[in-house]
Amino acid sequence: MTPGAPAPWLPSLLLLLWLPGCAPLSGPGTVTGIVGRSLSVQCQYEEKYKTYNKYWCRKSLLLCSTIVKTKSSGEVRKDRVSIRDHPANLTFTVTLEHLTLNDADTYECGIDTPWTEGFDKSVEVMVFIVPAPGPWWLEVVALAELGIRSESGSKLLPVLLSVLALLLLLLVTSLLAWRMFQKWEKAVEHPEQSQNLKQATEHSEPQYVNLQLHTLSLREEPVPSSQVEVEYSTVAFPREELHYSSLVFDSQTQNSDANRVFPQTPQGQEPEYSVVRKPTGSRSESHP
């Protein structure tokens, strides 16, 4: 082998490491949980790492802070996080309980290897947390907050902001449409009320006409009466207009003739009122 020349087997080894199923450790890549519930992450390893300790850590800028680590095939718990190794199927499971929005971050499934074997074997897992079902505006705000905190927030943030703006626009449009509908409904109701009031007024309020009649005998001159006897009679007919007339009768004269009508009333004499039905077909008879 020429000094300085790359080993011919190195590209093949790198290719094998990148092929699916050929990595010493593999994980789901991304998982999503709901606030208040539990989330399980399963990572798979090669058989030669069966007896090695496995761990779950939270990544920062340069380091990965270990949260929980196995010591045997049993379960190990720390606060809300537990880890259990399953050597029989070459997997270990990490469970996060009572999720919160702050649990959204980038984690790693790792295998603790001796320093003689180099760095630890690890695979990155991105955990997303969404709020529990509730009002849509709370979900949008929570998703926007999640997008800002996560590493992929720079890609999701414009989409989330666009969705938020669209929802706000729909809300404003709905409010305006509701206000316009209320105004239209009031405009429709008011003409009906005024029309009903007008009709009720026309049927309930009578029309008054003052008629002053003075009856005289054919042979005698008009003599002012000192005392006038007044008789009232009221005839009510529904759905017909009422007509009022003012009639003055001379109590001293027995015979009266309605054919002679004088338009003027003697001075000092007050008109008297009586309700008389308007003739419909034939001449109405005299009523006392």
Secondary structure, 3 states (H helix, E strand, C coil): CCCCCCCCCHHHHHHHHHCCCCCCEECCCEEEEECCCCEEEEEEECHHHCCCEEEEEEECCCCEEEEEECCCCCEEEECCEEEEEECCCCEEEEEECCCCHHHCEEEEEEEECCHHHCCCEEEEEEEEEECCCCCHHHHHHHHHHHHHHCCCHHHHHHHHHHHHHHHHHHHHHHHHHHHHHHHHHHHHHHHHHHHHHHHHHHHHCCCCCCCEEECCCCCCCCCCCCCCCCCCCCCCCCCCCCCEEEEECCCCCCCCCCCCCCCCCCCCCCCCEEECCCCCCCCCCCCC
